[in-house]
Amino acid sequence: MSSHTYTSLLYLASGVLLLSAVGIVWGRPLRVAVRLLAAQGAALAAIPVLGGAYRHDWYLLGVGLAVCVLRAAVLPGLLARLVPPPVGLTDPREQTGAGERHETGPLLGTSASLMVTAGAVVLAYAVGQPLVALDPSPSTRAAPVALAVVLMGVLLLVTRRRAVSQIVAFLTLDNGIAAVAFLLTSGVPLVVELGASLDLLLFVLVTQVLTARMRVKFGGTDLGELQELHE
């Protein structure tokens, strides 16, 4: 792979990583957010795969394949099972479940969220400039994009109320952190990445059980309403 091709594809993967995070912030349907999370996982996996192909490093290719399986397929697949399927709203029982398909009542509206997102991107590039100056390589130049995804993950964590949205936010944050590691260090050890991804898998599985129990016990997964019950 030539240097020009590697740089172009790396920037493309970084762009998909950023745009998927923006789409999660902008959108409200949970099923769309899960699909965007899968696209984000695929873009994250492309970073070590491209690095391995460019440097002829089979180890990085293995890391990228593991990331793709876990973060682009397994974790989004488990999350998709937590979102009720779209059906007609003719039955009152279906109307109750309809609220579980969308993020309702976030702390910030769409316009405010997008403005904060734009500010996060500017802040990430401002903070990342010293890092780029130290080593102006293609991967380092893309690192501010990963920092912006981290900030968007934090934004989602503090503004979303649905349990599924909180999981998507946490995984977005973790994808951003992993992207920073891949871009600044040319990859992380496979054992470390597998350990982190398996921890995420365990987290999603436990949350899946808790979310099902919340629906049975409280009739929904709005964390704000659960806080009101506690008070």
C-alpha positions in Angstrom: 0.0 0.0 0.0 1.4 3.4 -1.0 1.7 6.3 1.5 -0.9 8.3 -0.4 -3.4 5.5 -0.3 -2.8 4.8 3.4 -3.2 8.5 4.3 -6.4 8.9 2.3 -8.0 5.7 3.7 -6.9 6.6 7.2 -8.5 10.0 7.0 -11.7 8.4 5.5 -11.9 6.0 8.5 -11.4 8.9 10.9 -14.1 10.9 9.1 -16.6 8.0 9.4 -15.6 7.7 13.1 -16.4 11.4 13.7 -19.6 11.5 11.5 -21.0 8.4 13.2 -20.5 10.1 16.6 -22.2 13.3 15.4 -25.1 11.2 14.0 -25.6 9.6 17.4 -25.6 13.0 19.1 -28.0 14.4 16.5 -30.4 11.4 16.2 -33.1 10.2 18.5 -34.2 6.7 17.3 -32.3 4.2 19.4 -32.1 1.6 16.5 -30.4 4.2 14.3 -27.9 5.0 17.1 -27.1 1.3 17.4 -26.4 1.1 13.6 -24.2 4.2 13.8 -22.3 2.6 16.7 -21.7 -0.5 14.4 -20.4 1.8 11.7 -18.2 3.5 14.3 -16.8 0.2 15.4 -16.0 -0.7 11.8 -14.2 2.6 11.3 -12.3 2.1 14.5 -11.2 -1.4 13.3 -10.1 0.0 10.0 -7.4 2.1 11.7 -5.2 -0.8 12.9 -6.0 -2.8 9.7 -4.7 0.0 7.5 -1.7 0.4 9.7 -1.0 -3.3 9.5 -1.4 -3.3 5.7 0.8 -0.2 5.3 3.6 -1.5 7.6 3.2 -5.2 6.6 2.4 -6.0 10.3 0.2 -9.1 10.7 -0.1 -8.3 14.4 -2.0 -5.1 13.7 -4.2 -6.9 11.2 -5.2 -9.4 13.9 -6.0 -6.6 16.3 -8.1 -4.9 13.7 -10.0 -8.1 13.0 -10.7 -8.7 16.7 -11.9 -5.1 17.1 -14.2 -5.4 14.0 -15.8 -8.6 15.3 -16.4 -7.3 18.8 -17.2 -3.7 18.3 -18.8 -3.7 14.8 -20.8 -6.9 15.2 -21.1 -8.5 18.6 -21.7 -5.5 20.8 -24.1 -3.6 18.5 -26.0 -6.9 17.9 -26.5 -7.3 21.6 -27.6 -3.7 21.9 -30.1 -4.1 19.0 -31.9 -6.8 21.0 -32.6 -4.2 23.8 -34.5 -1.9 21.4 -38.1 -3.0 20.7 -38.8 -3.6 16.9 -40.8 -1.0 15.0 -44.4 -2.1 14.8 -47.8 -0.4 14.2 -49.1 1.6 17.1 -52.7 0.3 17.0 -52.4 -1.6 20.3 -52.1 0.5 23.5 -49.5 -1.9 24.7 -47.4 -1.1 21.6 -47.8 2.6 22.3 -46.2 2.0 25.7 -43.2 0.3 24.1 -42.9 3.0 21.4 -41.2 5.3 23.9 -38.5 2.7 24.3 -37.5 3.1 20.6 -36.5 6.8 20.9 -34.5 8.9 23.2 -37.1 11.1 25.0 -36.4 14.2 27.0 -32.6 14.6 26.8 -31.1 17.3 28.9 -30.1 19.2 25.7 -32.2 19.7 22.6 -30.9 18.8 19.1 -29.7 22.4 18.3 -27.9 22.8 21.6 -26.3 19.4 21.3 -25.0 20.1 17.8 -23.6 23.4 19.0 -21.8 21.7 21.9 -20.6 19.1 19.4 -19.1 21.7 17.2 -17.4 23.3 20.2 -16.0 19.9 21.2 -14.5 19.4 17.7 -12.8 22.8 17.9 -11.6 22.1 21.4 -10.2 18.7 20.3 -8.3 20.3 17.5 -6.9 23.0 19.7 -5.8 20.6 22.3 -4.4 18.2 19.8 -2.2 20.7 17.9 0.8 20.2 20.3 0.6 16.5 19.7 0.6 16.9 16.0 3.5 19.3 16.2 5.6 16.7 18.0 5.2 14.1 15.2 3.3 15.4 12.1 2.5 11.9 10.7 -0.8 11.0 9.1 -2.0 9.1 12.2 -1.1 11.9 14.6 -2.9 14.4 12.4 -6.0 12.3 12.7 -5.7 12.1 16.5 -7.8 15.2 17.2 -10.8 13.5 15.5 -10.5 10.7 18.1 -10.3 13.3 20.9 -13.5 14.8 19.6 -15.3 11.5 19.7 -14.2 11.1 23.3 -15.7 14.5 24.1 -18.9 13.5 22.3 -19.1 10.3 24.3 -18.9 12.4 27.5 -21.6 14.7 26.2 -23.9 11.7 25.5 -23.3 10.3 28.9 -24.4 13.4 30.7 -27.4 14.3 28.5 -29.1 11.0 27.6 -31.7 9.4 29.9 -32.5 6.0 28.3 -30.5 3.0 29.5 -29.7 2.0 25.9 -28.6 5.5 25.1 -26.3 5.4 28.1 -24.7 2.2 26.9 -24.3 3.7 23.4 -22.7 6.8 25.0 -20.3 4.6 27.0 -19.3 2.6 24.0 -18.8 5.8 21.9 -16.5 7.1 24.6 -14.5 3.9 24.7 -14.3 3.8 20.9 -12.8 7.3 21.0 -10.2 6.3 23.6 -9.3 3.2 21.6 -8.9 5.4 18.5 -6.6 7.8 20.3 -4.5 4.8 21.4 -4.3 3.4 17.8 -3.5 6.7 16.2 -0.8 7.8 18.7 0.9 4.5 19.5 0.4 2.6 16.2 -1.8 0.1 18.0 -2.1 -1.6 21.4 -1.2 -5.1 22.4 -3.8 -7.6 21.3 -4.2 -9.0 24.8 -5.0 -5.5 26.2 -7.5 -4.8 23.4 -9.2 -8.2 23.8 -9.3 -7.7 27.6 -10.9 -4.3 27.2 -13.4 -5.5 24.6 -14.4 -8.5 26.6 -14.9 -6.2 29.6 -17.3 -4.2 27.4 -19.0 -7.4 26.3 -19.6 -8.4 29.9 -20.8 -4.9 30.7 -23.3 -5.0 27.8 -24.5 -8.5 28.8 -25.1 -7.4 32.4 -26.8 -4.2 31.3 -29.0 -6.2 29.0 -30.3 -8.3 31.9 -30.8 -5.2 34.1 -32.6 -3.4 31.3 -35.0 -6.3 30.9 -35.7 -6.3 34.6 -36.3 -2.5 34.6 -38.9 -2.9 31.8 -40.7 -5.6 33.8 -40.5 -3.8 37.1 -40.9 -0.1 36.1 -42.4 -0.3 32.6 -39.5 1.6 31.0 -35.8 2.4 31.0 -36.0 6.2 31.5 -33.3 6.8 34.1 -34.9 10.2 35.0 -38.2 8.6 35.9 -36.3 6.0 38.0 -34.6 8.9 39.9 -38.0 10.4 40.6 -39.2 7.1 42.0 -36.1 7.0 44.3 -36.9 10.5 45.6 
